[in-house]
């Protein structure tokens, strides 16, 4: 009972939204099966930070902004 309701209420609408997004971007099932080459992978670098009352700083004392860049503009 729970699994069926979960599927109908949460999972299926999510899958529909993802499928619509893939369709608008022109992504095909073949594209999803392809393995990404090493040059196309995004390498994430973890930067240690210190949380202080007035903000977040890296270990060199430089302030890290919490604002996210969206379309080239700061929010």
N, C-alpha and C positions, 0 to 999 in steps of 0.2 A: 504494500500500500504506500509506504513512505517513498520507496524508490520510484514508483510510477508518478506520484505527485511531484517529486523532485524533478524528474525528467520533463514533465509537462510544463511546470511552472518556471524552472530555472534553466535547465540544460538546453532544451529545445529552442527557446527564444535566443539564448546566447549563440547557439550554433547557427541560427538563421541570420543573426546580425553579422557574425564572422563571415558567413558565406556571401552575404550582400557586399561586405567590404572587399572581400577577395574578388568578387565579380567587378566592382567598380574600378579596382586597381589592375584588372586584367591578369590576375594570378590564376593559373590553371593547376590541376592536380599534379600534372607532370612537374611543374615548377616546385611544388611542395615536396616532391620526392627527391629532387636533386640535392646533392651534397654541396654545401658552400665551400668554395676554395679558401685556402688559408689567407690569401690576400684580401678577400672580401669580409673576413671576420672582423668584428670590432673588439679590440683588446681593451678591457677595462683595467684601470690601474687603481688600486685601493690606496688612498692617501690618508694616513693617520691624522686625526684631528683632536683638538682639545676643546671641550665645551666649557665656556666661561659665561658668567651672568650676562654680559653685554654682547655675546655672539660666539661664533665658532671660529677657531684659528687652527692653521696647520702648525706643524712642529717648528717651523721657522718664524712663527709669530705673525704670519700674514692672515688677514681676516678673510674668511670664506663667506660669500653671500648666500643666503638661503633662497633668494629669488631665482626663478627659473626663466631662462631666455626662451621666448616664444615668438617666432617669426622675426627674429632679429631685434626685438624690443624687450626690455626688462618689464616684468609685470609689476 
